[in-house]
Amino acid sequence: MTDDVSASRARSRGSLARVRSFLAERGLEGGLVAFDDRSTKTCELAAEAVGCEVGQIVKSLVFVADETRPVLALVAGDRRGDTGAIAKLVGAKSVHFADADTVRAATGYAIGGVSPYDLPSELTVLVDDSLERFEVVYTAAGTPSSMVRVNRPVLFDLVGGTVARISR
């Protein structure tokens, strides 16, 4: 195993432990599911792994507003983030997807496992109102092979973001 692969796996284990600790402090660790042999990196793979609708998968998408400010958008798996709506909500002239380094710097997680838990308090969080269709949703748990099953109202309380139409 190369040093890069070893370092990546160690970071993933650290991210999963971070999410597990966050959930345990709130009595929610029972919703954490980690797979040894399944990827949850895409919405379709995640939905298949946990046996739910694709829309119940919560994508954690990081955008950059006005070239400087990261914004986390939690979007239903069957929708696409609407950069125009996001820009309007955060009062920005422009919004675009963040690169991998910006995602890690803003959230502490790598692309493919960005969890909405244990985030820096200064990070702006927006929540797609289309998630209100579901009572139970599934978020990333810090790695591309782990998920958290959570009641949607609990998720909304935990992330404390602004709920709005941010998808198409």
N, C-alpha and C positions, 0 to 999 in steps of 0.2 A: 504494500500500500504506500502511495506517495505521501509526502509530508502535507501537500495541499488537501488531499482527500482526508487524511487523518485530522487535520485542523478543522475542516468543514464538518466532519462527523462530531467532533468535540463541541463545536459551536451549536450544532443542532441539539445535542443532548443538553447543553446549557440552556437553550431556548425552551425546550420542553420542561425542564426543571423549573425555570422561571414561571411558566404558565401554571404548572402544577402547584407551585407555592402560592401564587396569586389566588387560584381557585380554592385551595385548602384553607387559606385564611378566611374565606367567605363561606365555607361549608359546601362548596360546589364541585369538589374534586371527582365526584361520582360520574360527572358528565364527560370526563376526559377519556378518549379512546386513542390508543397508539397501535399502529399496525406494523408488524415485522416485515410483511411481504406484500404490502399494497401501498401504492402511491395515492395521495389525495391532492396532488399538485394542481389538477384542473378541477373545475366544478363537476364535470361529468364523472371523472374518476372518484371524486369525493362522494357524490350522490350514490354512486354504485356501491362504494365501500360501506356506507352507513345505511343504505336502503331508504333514501328519501327522494323527494322531487329536487330537481336541479335548482329551482328557485329558493329552496330552503338553505342552500349553501351561501354563506356570507363571504363575499370577496372583500378582502382588505386591500384597497387600491391606494397607492400613494401618488399624489399629484404635487406639482410645484406651482404656486401662485406667484405671478409677477417675478419669476426667476429667482426668488429668494425664500419663499415661505412654504414649507411642506404642509400638506393637508391630507389627512386620512379619510377616505370615503369608503364606507361600508355599504356594498351594493349587492343586491340579490343576484344569485348565480345565473339567472335567466335574463338578466338585464345588462346594459352597458352604461358605464359612467358617462354622464353628460357634462362635458367640460364647460359649456356655456352656463349651465345652471349652477355648477360649482363656483365658477368665477363670480357670478352675480351674488351668490350667498356670502362669499368671503370678501367681496368688494375689490376684486382683482380685475386688471385689464386682460390678463392672459393666464391660462392654466394648461399645463401639459403633464404627461406621465413623468414621474421621477425615474432616474437611472438607479441601478442596483446600489451604488455607493450612497446615494441620497436616501434611498429606502432604509438601508441599515443605519445610517446616521440619525435619521428621524425617528425610527421605531426601535432599533436594537435587534430587529429580525431581518432575515434574508428573504428575498423574493421567493415565493412558493410556500412560505410558512408564516407570513406576517399575521400575527395575532392581534386582536383588538384589546388585549389585556396587558396591564402593567406598562402603560405607555407614559412618556414624559408629559407632565401636566400642561406644558405650553403648546403641545401639538393640537391643532384644530382638528376636530372629529365631526364628520357629517355622516348621517345615517339615512339611507334610502328608505323613503316612506313605503315603497312597495313591499318591504319586509313585513309590514303589518298584516299581510295576507295569512301569515303563518303563526301558529302558537309556539312551535318549536323550530329552532334554526340551528345550524352547525357552522361554527367558526374554525379557523385554523388555530392550532395549538402550538405554534412555534417551529414546526418542522413540516416538510412535504409528505409526511406519513402519519399525521396525527390531527385529531379534530376534537372539538368540544361541543357536546349536545347541551343546549341551553334554552330555557323558555325565553321567547322574544322579549317580553317585558323586563325580564332580569337582565338580558343583554343591554337593552336600552338604558337601564339604570346604571349598570356597570361602566359603560363607556361614556355616559353623560354627554353625548354629542347632540348636535342639532338635527332633528328629524325633518326631512324635507324631500321634495321630488328632485333627486339628483341622478336619475337614470332615464334611459330611453328603452 
